[in-house]
Amino acid sequence: MNIVVLAGGLSSERDVSLATGGQIANALTENGHKVILVDSYAGIGRCDSFEDTFEKYKRDDYSYGIPETEPDLDAIRRQYGDGDALIGKNVLECCRTADAVFIGLHGSIGENGQLQAMFDIFDVTYTGSGYAGCLLSMDKFLAKELMLQNGIPTPPSKLIDISGLTEEELAGELRDMELPYVIKPCGGGSSIGVTIVKSEDDVAGALIYAKTYEDKILVEKFIAGREFSIGVLDGAALPAIEIVPKQAEFFDYSSKYQGTTDEICPADIPEELETALREMALRVHTALRLGSYSRIDFIVDADGNIFCLESNSLPGMTRGSLLPQEARAAGISYGELCETIVNLAIKKV
């Protein structure tokens, strides 16, 4: 099969995406496919046919290491000179020559539905969820509203557009929120822009950090407890994984990608909790109209109450990411997982 793996992009999760895309491309190459990895923002040269493009751009190894710090998007803009255009030169043309596009993007157009809608218009076969599921999942506030309408517990939250608000107006918006609470961008991922606010002294810095990425801020009640994640693949829930950060207070960017977290899979929990988490993950997946695979994140408090934190329409897909770990616990190797996701994309056409 001729496959384009789409990664990178102009997103705060750019480096995570390049690592994900690199390992997917390597696995699919090992499976016998012809694979090209394309940076959706940087673009690629002229694409008259997949064969010509493959011969020109194929690589033996697409591996990419995630730096400790978040990417400098202004530097990326200067490097490639595309400004705020979210699709680089010849990206769509290249994708149209492939049998399937494996979307390895995170954040921005990869997860908010824009890319999927464009692919639908141009009849491009792609992996993962459709535009509606991506949109509903990426907007954290909208996703939580849909969860509540479907009887799925999620921490209480408030959406605030902080653009143009005075300090007094902002203080008024936060007055009814009981400490501690979490401040995060409404549409971000990888815990970028997220702060646990424990005192009034933390608020200003938390807002500045979140506003770096987005003006729409989600202020969410902080729930202390054990953190779990459940992958969904082809309509079935995978084994639970427990996430235990060793250094940070929560599963932040560094904890996710620099090996400072214990990830226990399958989770050492009672069967009843495992069943409840899996059932709730499937309910969230269905409510948000997600596609062939997803990952749903939960917190379980000291009393055993389960709260859904958020959903991921394009979860991390490096070999060490949560979803592949869960698949491995279910007897599915990394190469088999990548192959299954591609086959599900072909099947839905």
C-alpha positions in Angstrom: 0.0 0.0 0.0 1.1 3.6 -0.7 0.8 5.6 2.6 1.5 9.2 3.5 2.1 9.7 7.3 1.2 13.3 8.1 3.0 14.8 11.1 4.6 18.0 12.4 2.4 21.0 11.6 2.2 24.4 13.2 1.1 23.4 16.7 2.4 23.5 20.3 2.4 19.7 19.9 4.6 19.7 16.8 7.5 17.8 18.3 5.2 15.1 19.8 3.6 14.7 16.4 7.0 14.3 14.6 7.9 11.6 17.1 4.6 9.9 16.6 4.7 10.1 12.8 8.3 8.9 12.7 7.6 5.7 14.6 4.3 5.1 12.6 6.2 5.5 9.4 9.0 3.1 10.5 6.4 0.5 11.6 4.4 0.7 8.4 7.6 0.4 6.3 8.6 -2.7 8.3 5.1 -4.0 7.4 6.0 -3.8 3.7 4.3 -0.6 2.7 5.8 2.3 0.7 5.7 5.2 3.2 6.5 8.9 3.0 6.4 11.1 6.1 5.3 14.7 5.3 5.5 17.7 7.6 2.1 19.3 7.1 3.4 22.8 7.7 6.8 22.6 6.0 5.3 21.0 2.9 7.0 19.0 0.2 8.2 19.3 -3.4 6.0 18.8 -6.5 4.1 15.5 -6.4 3.1 14.2 -9.9 2.8 10.6 -8.6 3.3 8.7 -5.4 6.0 6.6 -7.0 8.1 9.6 -8.0 7.6 11.3 -4.7 8.5 8.1 -2.8 11.7 7.6 -4.7 12.7 11.2 -4.1 11.8 11.5 -0.4 11.9 8.0 1.1 14.1 7.5 4.2 15.5 4.5 6.0 14.6 5.8 9.4 12.1 8.5 10.3 12.8 8.5 14.1 12.6 11.8 16.0 13.4 12.6 19.6 11.1 14.9 21.6 13.0 17.9 23.1 12.5 18.7 26.8 10.9 22.1 26.0 7.9 23.0 23.9 8.5 24.1 20.3 9.1 27.8 19.4 6.4 28.3 16.8 7.6 31.8 15.9 11.0 30.2 15.0 9.2 27.5 12.9 7.3 30.3 11.1 10.5 32.1 10.3 12.2 28.8 9.2 9.6 27.8 6.7 8.2 31.2 5.8 4.6 30.1 5.5 3.2 32.5 8.1 0.0 31.3 9.6 -0.9 29.1 6.7 -1.6 25.7 8.2 -1.0 23.5 5.1 2.4 23.7 3.4 3.0 23.5 -0.4 1.9 20.3 -2.2 0.7 18.6 1.0 -2.8 18.0 -0.2 -1.5 17.0 -3.7 0.8 14.4 -2.1 -2.0 13.0 0.1 -4.3 12.6 -2.9 -1.7 10.3 -4.6 -1.7 7.9 -1.6 -3.9 4.9 -0.9 -4.3 6.2 2.7 -3.1 9.0 4.9 -2.1 8.1 8.5 -2.8 11.3 10.4 0.0 11.6 13.1 -0.7 15.2 13.9 -1.6 16.5 17.4 -3.4 19.7 18.1 -4.4 22.5 15.6 -5.9 21.3 12.3 -5.1 17.7 13.0 -7.5 17.5 15.9 -10.0 20.3 15.5 -11.6 18.8 12.4 -10.3 21.2 9.7 -8.0 18.7 8.1 -10.5 15.9 8.1 -13.1 18.2 6.5 -10.7 19.1 3.7 -9.8 15.5 3.1 -13.5 14.6 2.9 -14.0 17.3 0.3 -11.1 15.9 -1.8 -12.0 12.2 -1.2 -8.7 11.4 0.6 -8.8 8.3 2.7 -7.5 9.0 6.2 -7.2 7.3 9.6 -9.0 8.1 12.9 -12.1 10.2 13.5 -14.0 12.3 11.1 -14.3 16.1 11.3 -17.3 16.1 13.7 -15.7 13.8 16.3 -12.4 15.8 16.1 -14.2 19.1 16.6 -16.3 17.8 19.5 -13.3 16.2 21.2 -10.9 19.1 20.7 -13.2 21.7 22.3 -12.8 20.7 25.9 -15.8 22.7 27.2 -18.1 21.5 24.4 -16.9 17.9 25.1 -17.7 18.3 28.8 -21.1 19.6 28.0 -21.9 16.6 25.9 -20.5 14.3 28.6 -22.9 15.8 31.1 -25.8 15.6 28.8 -25.0 11.8 28.5 -24.7 11.3 32.2 -20.9 11.0 32.2 -19.3 12.6 35.3 -16.7 15.3 34.6 -15.2 17.9 36.9 -17.2 21.2 37.0 -15.8 23.9 34.8 -16.2 27.3 33.4 -15.3 28.8 30.0 -13.8 32.3 30.0 -12.7 34.3 27.0 -10.0 36.4 28.6 -9.2 38.6 25.5 -10.0 42.2 26.4 -11.0 41.5 30.0 -9.8 43.9 32.7 -8.2 42.5 35.9 -11.4 43.4 37.7 -13.6 41.7 35.2 -11.4 38.6 35.3 -11.4 38.5 39.1 -15.2 38.6 38.9 -15.2 35.6 36.5 -13.1 33.6 38.9 -14.8 34.7 42.1 -17.1 31.7 42.2 -14.4 29.1 41.6 -13.2 27.4 44.7 -9.5 26.7 45.1 -7.7 24.6 44.0 -8.7 24.6 40.3 -7.1 24.0 37.0 -6.5 26.6 34.3 -6.0 25.3 30.8 -6.4 26.3 27.1 -9.8 25.1 25.9 -8.4 23.5 22.8 -4.9 22.3 23.7 -3.3 19.0 24.3 -0.2 17.3 25.9 -0.9 19.3 29.1 0.6 22.4 27.4 -0.6 25.6 29.0 -2.0 23.8 32.1 -1.6 24.9 35.7 -3.0 23.7 39.0 -3.9 26.9 40.8 -3.7 26.5 44.6 -3.7 30.1 45.7 -4.6 33.5 44.4 -0.9 34.2 43.9 -0.8 31.5 41.2 -3.6 32.9 39.0 -1.7 35.6 37.1 1.1 33.3 36.0 -1.4 30.5 35.1 -3.4 32.9 32.9 -0.3 34.2 31.1 0.8 30.6 30.5 -2.5 29.5 29.1 -3.1 32.7 27.1 0.2 32.0 25.3 -1.7 29.3 23.4 -5.4 30.5 23.4 -7.7 33.2 24.7 -10.5 30.8 25.5 -9.6 29.4 28.9 -11.1 26.5 30.8 -11.2 26.8 34.6 -11.9 23.4 36.0 -12.3 22.1 39.6 -9.3 20.2 40.6 -10.0 16.6 41.5 -7.3 14.8 43.5 -7.0 11.1 42.8 -5.5 8.4 40.6 -5.2 9.0 36.9 -6.1 6.4 34.3 -6.5 6.2 30.6 -8.5 3.9 28.4 -7.9 3.4 24.7 -10.7 2.5 22.3 -9.9 0.5 19.2 -12.5 -0.6 16.6 -15.3 -0.3 19.1 -13.6 -2.1 21.9 -12.0 -0.7 25.1 -8.4 -1.7 25.8 -7.0 -2.5 29.3 -6.7 0.5 31.7 -3.3 2.1 32.2 -2.5 4.0 35.4 -0.4 7.1 35.2 1.8 8.0 38.2 4.1 11.1 37.7 7.3 10.6 39.7 8.4 14.3 39.8 5.7 16.6 38.7 2.4 17.2 40.5 0.4 16.0 37.5 0.9 14.4 34.1 2.5 17.5 32.5 4.4 17.9 29.2 7.7 16.8 30.7 6.2 13.9 32.5 4.6 12.7 29.3 7.7 12.8 27.1 10.8 12.7 29.2 10.3 9.4 31.0 9.5 10.7 34.5 6.3 8.9 34.9 5.4 5.3 36.0 2.8 3.9 33.5 1.3 0.7 34.9 -0.5 -1.4 32.3 -2.6 -3.3 32.9 -3.5 -1.2 35.9 -3.4 -2.9 39.3 -7.1 -2.2 40.2 -10.2 -4.2 41.1 -12.1 -5.8 38.3 -15.1 -3.7 39.0 -13.2 -0.4 38.5 -11.6 -1.8 35.3 -15.0 -2.6 34.0 -16.5 0.8 35.0 -13.6 2.7 33.3 -13.9 0.7 30.1 -17.7 1.1 29.9 -17.4 4.9 30.5 -14.7 5.2 27.9 -17.0 3.6 25.3 -19.8 5.9 26.3 -17.5 9.0 25.9 -16.2 7.7 22.6 -19.8 7.3 21.3 -21.1 10.6 22.7 -18.3 12.5 21.0 -18.8 10.7 17.7 -15.2 9.5 17.7 -13.9 7.1 15.0 -11.8 3.9 14.7 -9.6 4.7 17.7 -9.3 7.2 20.6 -8.0 7.6 24.1 -10.1 8.7 27.1 -8.5 10.1 30.3 -10.0 9.7 33.8 -9.4 10.6 37.4 -10.7 8.4 40.3 -11.0 10.2 43.6 -10.4 8.7 47.1 -14.1 7.6 47.3 -13.9 5.7 44.0 -15.8 8.3 42.0 -14.8 8.3 38.3 -14.5 11.6 36.4 -13.7 11.9 32.7 -11.1 14.6 32.2 -11.0 14.7 28.4 -10.9 12.7 25.2 -8.2 12.4 22.5 -9.2 11.9 18.9 -5.5 11.5 17.9 -3.7 10.1 20.9 0.0 9.7 21.0 1.3 6.8 18.9 4.9 6.4 19.7 5.8 2.8 20.9 5.9 4.1 24.5 2.7 6.1 24.3 -0.3 5.1 26.4 -2.5 3.7 23.6 0.2 1.4 22.2 1.0 0.2 25.7 -2.6 -0.7 26.3 -2.8 -2.5 22.9 0.3 -4.4 23.8 -1.4 -5.5 27.1 -4.2 -6.8 24.9 -1.8 -8.8 22.8 -1.6 -6.3 19.9 2.0 -5.4 18.8 2.9 -1.9 17.7 3.2 -2.9 14.1 -0.2 -4.7 14.3 -1.8 -1.6 15.8 -0.6 0.7 13.1 -1.7 -1.9 10.4 -5.1 -2.2 12.1 -5.7 1.6 12.1 -4.8 1.8 8.4 -7.1 -1.1 7.5 -9.9 0.5 9.4 -9.5 3.7 7.4 -9.6 1.7 4.1 -12.6 -0.3 5.4 -14.7 2.9 6.1 -14.4 4.2 2.6 
